[in-house]
């Protein structure tokens, strides 16, 4: 995961510190859920956005974020191209955890 220089998050909800890295997760399946679990253990990471086309995986991700006591993430689940909206949001890094066929176009 590569991150841009850290940015201030003034006005953010929850326990997000000013020097947290804002991460988006594209793909909340098995591999994506493992990445999410690891990200939620870090105090210097804010999972700011989740994208997946499966409503059950979105709900699982939201549940894990809530159970970890972290602020809610923005959800991108309109269709298989909604990852484009996620990429336009204010993030420092993105984890792509989708089937390999999608990796190139998402990157």
N, C-alpha and C positions, 0 to 999 in steps of 0.2 A: 504494500500500500504506500503510495507516494502522497505526500501532503504539501500543500502550498504553505507559504508563511502563515503563521497563526494570525487570526484577526480577532478584534474585540467583539464580543457578543452582547453589547449593552442592550438591555431591555428584553433579553431572552427569559422565557419562563423556566420554572423548576430550578434545579441545583446545578445548572450549567455554569461553569466558571469562565471567566473572560479569556483564559488561555486554553480552553478545550478545542480539540479539533472536531469540526462538524463533518460527520461521515454519512454518506448515503449507501444503502445496500440494495443492489438490483438482484433479485432472486432470493426468495425466502424458503426454498426447499431444504433438503437435508444438509447440503453443504452450506447454504446461506444461513441456516439456523445455527450451525456450528460457528460460523464467523460472527453471527449476532451474539451468541453466548460469550465469545471471547471479548468482543467489543464492550459488552455490558459490564464486564469485570474491571474495566479500566476507568479510572477517575479522570483521565485527561482526554476522554473521547465522549462526544455527544452524538448518538445515533439520531440524526435529524430527519432522515427520510428512508422510507421502505418502498420498494416497488416489486410487485408480483401480480400475475394474472389469476392466481388461485385464491379465492376469498378465504379459504380455510387456512392457508399459509399466512395471509395477512393477519388474520385474527390471532393465530399462534404467536406471530411476531409482536403484535400489540400487547398480548398477555405477558410475554416474557419481559418486555420493556416496563410494563406496569409493575410486575412482580419484583423487578430489580430496583424499583423506586426512582426510575428515570423519567424525564419529561416525555410526553407523547411525541411520536415522529409524524411528519407529514406523510400521507399515504398516496401512492401513485399506482392505481389499479384499473384504469379505464379500459385499456386494451394492451396488446403486445407491444405497442409503440409508445406507451406512456412513460417509459424510461427516458424519453427525450425531454419531457417536462422536468423530471428529476434532475437531469443534467443541466438544465437551465437555472436551477435553484442555487442558493448561496451555500455551497459546500466546499470543504477543503480537500476531501478525498472521497472516492467511490470504490466500493468493493463490488465486483461483478461476479456473481455466483449463479450463473445461468448455464444451460446446456452449451457446450463448446461452439455450436453453430452460430450462436448470437454474440460471442465474445468480440469478434473483430468489429462488427457494426456498432456495438455499444461503446467500445473503446474509442 
